[in-house]
Amino acid sequence: MTEPARLTQQTLLVANRGEIARRVLATAHRLGMATVAIYADPDADAPFVGEAAMSIRLGPADLSQSYLSVERLLQAASESGATAVHPGYGFLSENADFARAVIDAGLTWVGPHPEAIESMGLKTSARRLAHEAGVPIIPGFDRSQDPADLAAAADGIGYPVLVKAAAGGGGKGIRIVEDPADFMAKLNEARTEAERSFGNGDVIVERYITRPRHVEVQIVGDTHGSLIDLGTRECSVQRRYQKLLEEAPAPNLPDETRAGLRARARDLGSSIGYDSAGTVEFIVDDDTGEFFFLEMNTRLQVEHPVTEYVTGLDLVELQLRSAVGRPLSLDQDAVTIGGHAFEARVNAEDPAAGFTPQIGTVSHLEIPDGVRWDSAVIRGSVISPHYDPMVAKLIVGGSDRTTALAGLRRALDRLVIGGLTTNTGFHRWLVDRPELIEGRITTRFLDETEIPVDGDRDVETAAHRAAAIWRRDTRAGRDHGPWQSLPGFTLTPHRPHHHLFLAHHTGPVVEVAVPDTRGVTGGNLAPSVTGNNVAASVTAKSVAVNVNGATHTFTLIDRSDHWAPAGGGEGGSAGMVIAPFPAVVAEVTVAVGDEVNAGDVVVVIEAMKMLHSLPVAGPGTVAEIRVKPGDQVESNQVLVTFDTDGPGSDGPGTVEPDLA
């Protein structure tokens, strides 16, 4: 038998970007492997590019010419002398044709064999294979795509039902139908979204569990026929089917359910000869403990670090060793699950505005001690609209679930990531919810729960804290640019305050009265604000402050700039459709001269891998189209204008984008 290849003899090309590229590169370097990074133009200065021994440019931002171009990736492997390819997650990681192309090029594919990827790639075939392997499946129908047959199947299953895309994942092409009268409309929505996202409009209709939990099992196999599981993960905190918070192990599972999940996951993996790291996902009925197969992901998962914490294993290393023919280094009896871990996905999105994507520059970055921070960014990194909104993962563990959750709470209170809006404030709210504390979150939780928005109040609080930090540092003689050089200012000779005008990173300007630093004491700033318990970061140009888990960034502006008349930049008004946030134009659905009515979609934009439809609010005639597909647009940029003359016409105006 041929001796398996040594990892130190391999040159690994990571066919991905951002956080997962950095993660894979770190393990490869620890194992002594040579490494190659690939990048598209927006990522030219990204941290992962500089962390590899060699980097190869793929092309422009367009995914078809960069990260999704099999031809260009294989060319980069040839140019760099790479001998192995790790696909990360997303992009081409579950593309069987890419895996075959890598193998056919004589390279080592770091992932399961292509047939395993293919068999699990379509939910219809995956359901059949799961059923054949003895894994429970949700009652459903996938034998026909005729609308009448699908509607009849829904009637037979009983409402509510779930209509979901047969191909792809990531929450695309999924609709819940509670009323038979809505079935056809929801079917068409799911098919349209599936076709656009995956190039395949086929769907499955299945029973909808009213209190569903999303629980998954990590498995790892090798090329010698061995396969083990590494326990469960809870992934029920989701919005639009996108996971936001995960933990391991999954809490509050009956022993019989937990054992059944792990055993059935191994059964499915063994039935297809699985030989890498993968995840079998299940829906668990929180009322009954019943569980049903959902899908299998034939790749590394975003949430793999929580499993690494509770097992002490490096899943990327296990992938790499299996890829070069090494047997697993442990059997099932040697797998131990100890402690508990949480992972909060830090996304560039604004929870107060419907979780809309955000862009910006990371001007401040302070990571709490004692946590794992898997990140795509460093200070100075630019978040663009071209890729998904996840910029980092905050992983916190402890000896038990209560300890781990308390650690996550403390970490969110100390994390500072300034210059852009993220969802860290949402996570800080979430960790205090009794449903999470009790481990009883279902996948419907965020759809059924109102997320509080205290934006204005928090901005005001943060501004006072920023001013207090400025006052503390100037008294201490620290040099922080304009914060240090600003002279005391009063409108009356003996008034014991001067006024700072602080511009928030989202636009609002806050006026703060600060006690005069010339020997004046007291004032309206609470002592706790100036203490060391405030998580903040100061640079020569700005101060970033954590309030309730969210980071608020302020720059000092001159009072004359604040009081000067506002400039006449373009914005939204009646007769216009504007971009609600930075994005790339995916489709323009109208032409000059077209008549439109309220609700008509005129532009579809894409931001961070999500499509958003921009409709009009009233009738009008298209006067000017200022963009075309592929154009990058900024927040508040005018996209389409209208001729609104006519009886009773107030103009199309703008309405909220469709974020579904």
N, C-alpha and C positions, 0 to 999 in steps of 0.2 A: 504494500500500500504506500502511495506517495506521501511523504511527510508534508503536512499542511504548511502553507506559506507563513513566513514570519511577518508580523506587522511592520517591523523596522525596515523591511525591504520594500514597503509600499510607499507610493506617493499619492496622497489622497486629494482629489478634487471635490470640493463641497459645492454641489449644484443648487445653491440656495443663497439666501441673503440674511442680513439682519441678525436678530437674536439667535436663531437656530444655527446660523453659520458660525457665530462666535462659540456657541456651545460645542459643536462638533470639533471645531479647530482646537479647543482647549484639551479635549480628551486625546485627540490625535497627537498633539505636541507632548502630552504627558507620556504617551506610549512610544515616543521617539520617531514618529512618522513625519516625512516631508509633506508639506501641505500646499494647496493651490486654492485661491479664491477667485471667483468670477463675479463680474459686476456690470450693471447697466449704468448709463451716464449719471442719473441722479444719485447713485451710490458711490461715486468716484472717491469721495472723501469719508466714506462711512468707516467706522472702527474695524469691522470685520475684514475689510480690504487690506488694511495695514498689518493685520495680525497673522496673515498667512505668509509663508516663505516666498510665494510668488503670486501675482494677481494678473488676470487676463480680462480685458474689456470685451464684453459681449456685443454691445450696441446701444441704441437709444432706449428711452424709458418704455416704449411700446413692448409689452410682454412677448408678443409674437416674434419680436426681433431680438429678444434677450433671454429672460429666464424660462420662457416656454419654447425656445427654439432648440429642438433636438440637434439639428445640424450644427448650430453655433456652439452648443455645449460640447459636442464630440470634437469639434475643431479645436476648442480651447484645451480639451484633454490631450489632444495630439500635440499642440503647440507647447504645452507645459511639460510633457513627458509623464503625465499622470498615469498611474496603473490601476487606480480604484476610484469609484464615484459614490459619494454619499448624497442622497437627494434631500435630506432634511425632512420637513413636512410641508404640505401645500405644494403648489406648482406641479412638478412632474413626479412627485414621490409615489403616487399610486397609479402611474401610467405604465401598463404592462409593455407597450410598444417601446417606451424609453428604456425600460429595463432590458428588453431584448436587444435593443440597439447598442447599449453599453456592453453587454455580454458578447454580441457579435463582433464588436470592435476589439475584442481580446482583453477587455478590462474587467476588473472585479466589481460586481454590483453589490453595494452594501444595502441589502434589503432581501425580502423573501423572493423565491423563484417566481418568474413572471406568471406562471399558471395560477399560483396562489393569489396574486394581485388581480388577475383577470376574473377568477371565480368569485371573488368578493366585491368586484368593482360595480356590478349591477345588483341592486337590492333584490330584484326578482330571483336571480340565480342564487344569491346568498341565502335567501329565505329557504329555497328548496334544499340547499346543501345543509343548512342548519337543521331543518326538519329531518333529513336523512341521518344526521349525526345524533339525533335524539334531543336536540335543543328545542325547548318550547318556543313557538312562534305566535305572534298576535294573529287572531283570526282575521283573514284578509283575502283579497282577490287581486290576481295579476295575470289572468289567463287571456284577457282580451283588452284592447284599447278602445273598443267601440263605446261611445258615451252612454248608450242605452244599457249595455251590459254592465258598465261601471256603476250606473245609477241603480240598477237592479241589485247588484252586489251590495251596495250601501244599504238598501232597504233590508236585505237579508241579514246583514251584520247587525244592524240596529244603530241608530244615531245616539251620540255624536260619532262621526267617523273622521279619519284623517286621510286626506289626499296628499300623497307625497311623491316626489320625483323618484323614478326608478334608478336613475344614474346620479352621480355626484354626491355632494354633501354640503356641510356648512350652513344648513338651514334654508337653502334655496329650494323653491318649488314645493313648498309645504303650505297647506291650508287646512284649518279645522272647520268642519261643517256640522252645525248643530241642527239645522232645519232642512228637510228635503227640498224645500222651495229654493234654497240657495245653492243646491249641489252643482248645477251646470255652470253657474257663474264662478264658483270657487274652483271647479275643475278647469275651466278655461284660464283662470289666473295662474293656477299651479303649472299648467302645461306651458303657458307663455313664458313664465319665469324659468322653468326648467330648460326649455329650448334655448333661451337666451344665455343661460348660465353654463349649460353642459352640451348644447347641440343635440339634445335628446329630450323630446317632450313626453315620453312614456311615464305613466304614473302607476302607483299602487293605491288601492283603497283598503283601509284596515280599521279595526276597532280602535276607538280613542279612549285611553285610560283617563278617568277624570282626576285622579290624584297620582300622577306619574312622577316617579323619581328616575333620574338618569344615573345608572350605576354601571361601571365598566370594570373589566378584569384585564390586567396586564399579563400577557404571555410572552415567553421567549423560547424559541426552538433552535436547533442546530441541524447541520446537514447529515448527522449521524442517527437521526430518528428520535432524539431526546427532546422533550418539551416540558416546560414547567410553567406554573403561574406564580405571579408575585403579588397576589392579593387584589383587593378592590379599591376603587376610587369613586367618590361622590362628585357628580358634575351637574347637579340640578339647578344651580343658579345660572339661569340663561335668559337672554333677551333676544328676541327674533331668532331663536335656536342657536345663538352664539354663546358659548360658555364664558362666564366672567369670573367665577370663583370655584376652585376645586379643592378636594381634601382626600387624604388617605389615612387610614382605611375608611370606607363608607360607614357612617354611624347608624345605630338603631336598626340593624338588620337582625331578624331572627336567625339563630344559629343554622337552622335548616336552610334558610334562604341563602345565607352567605356561603355555606358549603356547596349548595347546589349551583350557584353562580360560578364558583371557581372550577368545579368539576365539569360543568357543561362547556365552559370556555376552553378547557384542555381538550375535551372531546372534539370540539369543532376544529381547533388548531391541528390536532393529530389527524383528523380525517382528511385534511388537505396537505399533509406533510409540511406544515409550516416550519420555516427554518430561519427566523429572524425575530426581532421585537415587533409585537403587534398588540392590538387591543380589541377585545370582544365587548361590544356595548349592549346593554340591556335596559329595558323599561321595567321598573319594579312598581307594582301597585302598592302604594303605601297603606292602603286599607286592609289588604289581604296578605301581603307578602309574596304574592305570585310574581314571577318574573318571566319576561319574554325577550327573545332575541330582537335586537334593533338593527345592528350592522356590525361589520368588522372593518377596522382600519388597519391596513397592511403597511404600517409605517410607525415611526416614532410619534407620540402624541405631544401636543403642547404642554400638557400637564404631567409629563413624565417625572419632573423633579420631586413631586410629593411621594411617588413610589420609591425613588432613589433614597429619600430621607428615611422612610420606615423600613427599608430593606438593607441599606448600606451598600447597594450595588450601583455601578455605573452602567446605565442601559446602552449608551453609545459604545462603550467598550465591549459589551456583550454582542452588539450588532457587528462590530468590526471583527471580533474573533470568529464569529460564526461565518462571516463573509469569506474569510480566508481558510475555512475548513476546520477550524479548531472546535473540539467538542465543548459543551457547556461545562463550566468549572464547578457546578453543584447540581444536586438532584433535588426533587421536591421536598424530601425530608430535611434538607439543609436550609430551606428557605425560612427565615424568621421575620416576623412582622413586629416591630417595636416602636413605641411612641406614636405620634400623630403629626401631620403636617398639613398646612394650608398653602394654596397658591392664589394670589390675586393678580389678575391680568391688568396691567396698567396700559390703558388705551388712550390715544389722543382723540378724545371725544368729549362733548359737553353734555352731561346728564341733564342740566337745567334746560337745554334746548332739544330735548328728544334724542339725546345721545348722538347728535350730529358730529361728523368728523371734523377734526381741527388740524391745522398745520402751524408751524412756527419753529423757532430756534430754541434749543435747550440752553437757556442762559445761566441756570443754576442747577446744581445736582449735588445733593447731600444724602448719602445712603446711611440708614441707621446701622449701628453695630449689631452683630449677632444674627444677621439675616443672610439669605442667599438672594442675590440680585442678578438674574439672567436678563441681560439688556441688549437692545440694539443700538443704544445711544451712549454718548459721553457728553460732557459739557461742550457746547458749540455745535452739536449735531443738529441737522436740519430735518424736520419732519415734512415730507412732501405729500401731495395728494395721490401719488402714483400707486402706493402699495397699501396693505392692510393697516388698520389703526393701532395695532399692538406695538408698543415701544419697549416694554419690559415686563418681567414677571417678578413679583415680590413673594418669596417663599420663606415661610417661618414654621419651625417645628418645635416640639416640646415632648415631655415625657408622657403626656396624655392630652386629650382633646381640649380640656379646659385651659391647660397651660399654653398649648399652641395658639388657641384663639386669643388669649390675653397677650401673647407675644405679637400676634398680628395687629391687634389693636394699638399696642405701643408703637410698633413700627410705622403704622399709618400716621400716627401723631407726630412722628419725627422725620418722616420722609419729606424732602424738598426737591421738587422737580419743576423749575421755573421757566417762564417764557412762553408757555402754552397752557391750554386748558386740558386736563386729563380727568379720568373717572375716579381718582383716588378719594375724593370726598364722598362719592357714592359708596365705595367700599367701606369707608369709616362709618357711614350710616348703617350699612348692611350688618357689620359685625356686632352691632348692638340690638339687632332685631331678635325678639324672643324665638321666632321660628328657626333662625340659624343657630342660636345658642342651644336650642333643644334638639337640633339635628333633624328638623321636620320640614325642610324646604322641599317643595315640588317644582317641577319645571314651569308651572303656571304661576308661581309666586309673584314674579315681577309684572305679569300681565294683570294680576288681580290686586296689586298693591300700589298705592300712590306714593311716589318718591317725593319727599319734601324738598322744596327749593327755597333756600334762605340766602340767595345770591347777594342781594343788595346789602342785607345786614352783615353778612360775612365780609363783603368788600370793605365796608366801613370799619369793621373791627380790625381787619388786616391792615388797613391804612394807618390806623392809630398805632398798631404794633410796629409797623415799618417806621413811622415817625419816632416812636420811642427808641427804636434801635439806632436810628440816626443820631438822636440826642445823646444816647449812652456812648456811642462810639466817638462822637465829636468831643464830648467831655473827656474821654480817655485819650484824646490826642491821636486817634487812628486816622489815617489819610484814606478817605474813600471818595476822592474826586469831588463832584459837586456837593455831595453830602457834607464834606468837610469845609468847603470854601464858601457855602452860602452864608452871607452875613445875617446878623440879627436884624429883624425888621418889625417896626411898629408904626401904626398910624398916629399914635399919640406918644409923647416923650416918655411917659411912665407906665405904659401898658405892658404887663409882664408876659406877653406872648408875642410870637411872630407866627406867620401862617405859611404852611407848606402846601404846595399843590402837587399831588401825587397822581400820575397817570397809571391806571390799571392796565394790565396787558390786554384786556378785552376792549379798552377804549374809554370807560368812564374816568373822570377826573374828580378826585376827592380832596377837599380842603380840610386841613387839620391844623388846629391851633396848638402850637407847641410852646411850653414855658420857655422864656428867654434864657439862654445859656449863660448870661452874664450875671451869675450869682443868684438868680431867682430860683426859688424852690417851690415845691407844690405843683399845682396844675391839675389838669383833668385826666392824666394818664395813671391808671391803676398801677401800684407797685409790681403786681404779678406780670404786667406786660413787659417790664424792663428786666425781669429776672432771666435766669438761664433756662427756664422751663419752656421758652418759646423756640420752636424749631424755625430757623431762619438762615438765610445766606445773603451776604453783602458783597457786591462788587463795586467798582468805581462808578458804574452807571445805574445800578438798580439794587433793590432789596426784594428778596422773595421770602414770604412768610407763610407758614402752615396754619390754617384755621380750619378746625373740624376735618382734618385729613386732606383738604384741598390746598394747593399752593397758589398764592396770589402774588404777582410780581408787579412792582411799582418802579417807575422812573420819576425823577424829580424834574418838574418843568418850571419855566420862568412864568411869573404871574402875568407878565404882559402877553405871553403866548396864550395863556388861559383866557384872558379877558378880551383878546383880539377877536374880531368877527370871524366866524368859521369860513373856511374856503369853500369853493363851489364845486367840489368833486361830484362825480356821478353817484347816484344812489337809486333807490327804488321809489317810484311814485305811480300815480294812476297813469295807465298807458304804457307800462313797462313790465317786463319780467326780468328779475335780477337773480344772480347766483346767491343763494343763502350762505354759502361757504366755499372755500377754494375747491376746485374740482376740475375734471376733464370732461369735455362735451362728448357724450356717447352718440347722441342722435338729435337731429332737428326735424320735427315732425310736420312743420308748416313751411309754406313759401310766401314770399311777398304777394300781397293781394288776397290771401286766404281770409275767409270770414271765420271767426272763432266765437265760441260761447262759453259761459261760465263752466269751469271744470275741465275744459279741453287742455290736454297736455301739448305743450309747444316745444319743449326741450327736455331731453333726458341727460342727466349728468352722472358721472361716476366719480366717487371719492372713496378711496381706500377699499376698493373691491366691492362697493355697494352701489347699486343703481338708484337714482332718485328722480322721480318725475316732477316737472315743474308745470303746473297748470295755471290758467288765467282765472281771474275772479269775476269777469263780466264780458259782455259782447264787444266786438271791435273788428277792425281789419288790420292784418299784419302790414306794417309800414316799412320796417327795416329789420333785417336779421344780421346781427353783428358778430356771429360766431359760426363755426362749422365743426363737424365731428373731428375730434383730435385736438382741438384748441384747449389750452389750459386757461382757466378763468380764476379770478380772485373773488373774494367775498364782496358782495354788493356791486359787482360789475354788471352793467346792463347787457342783457343778452338779446332781447327782442323788444321792439317798440311797436306801437299800434296807433292807427288813426281812429280816434274815439268819437269823431263827429257823428251826430245822428240823434234822432229823437229819443230822449230818455236814456242815453248812453252815458254812464259815468266812467267808462273805460275798463279795460281788462284788469288793471292793477296787478296785484300779486296775492297769492294765497300760500299757505304753508306747503312745502314740498311733500310728496308722498314718500314716506320713509319705510313703508311696509316691504 
